[in-house]
């Protein structure tokens, strides 16, 4: 059985691969009340939703992603520089 550290590293690799597979336009599908839908992200990454808050590397990457995107009144995600 894999150790907790190994599982955390595998989950991070899965999250990074998921991030790389998405474009800015793709993220619009994940917006709910100004945040990205954690349950959908976790399901697509094949790990539990808890990994998004308990794995510090995933948590900070997700926060950085959300900080880099902003949601307009129309619900569309944009970069703050747009």
N, C-alpha and C positions, 0 to 999 in steps of 0.2 A: 504494500500500500504506500502511496506517495505521502511525503511529509507535508505539513502545512505550508512550508516555504515553497516546496515544489508546486503545490496546487496554486499558490499565489502567483508564482512565475508563469505557470501555464495560463492562468486566467488573464494576466497582464498581456501575454503574447496574443491571446485570443482577442482582447479588447483593442490592442494596437492594430491587428489585422483588420478588425471590423472598421476602425477609424479610417484606415488607408483605403478601404473599399467604398467609402462614401464621399460624395461631393457635397458642396454647400447646399445645393438644391435638395439633395436627399434628406438633409437634416430637417427640412420643413415638415416631413411626415412624422417626425418624432416630437414635435412641439405640443405641449399641453400646459396651459396656464403659465407660459413664459419659460418653461423648463423642458428639457428633453425627457421623454418617457423612459424611466429606468427599467420598468418591467419588460418593455419591448427590446431595449438594448441588451439586457441580461439574457433574454430568451435567444436572441440572435447570436450572442457570444457563447451560448451553451454553458452558462454558469448561473448561480443563484443571484438574486437581486442584492443580497447582502454583500456580495463581493464589491459592489460599487461604492459601498461606504466603509467596509472593513479593510479593504486592501488600499493602503495609503497611496500607492502609485496609480492605481486606477482612479481613486477618488480625486487626486490632484489633476490627473489628465482630463477627467470629465469636467471638473470645475474650470480648468483652463479653456476647454472647448466652449463651454457655455459663456465664459467671460469674453471670448473672442467673437461671439455671435450676439446679435441683439434682435429682439422681436419687435417689429413695428405694430402699429394699431391694427393693421390688416392681418396680423398673425404670421407674416413672412419673416424669415430670418435674414438678417443682413450683417455684414461686417460693420463695425462702428465707423470705419473710414468711408463707407458708401454714402 
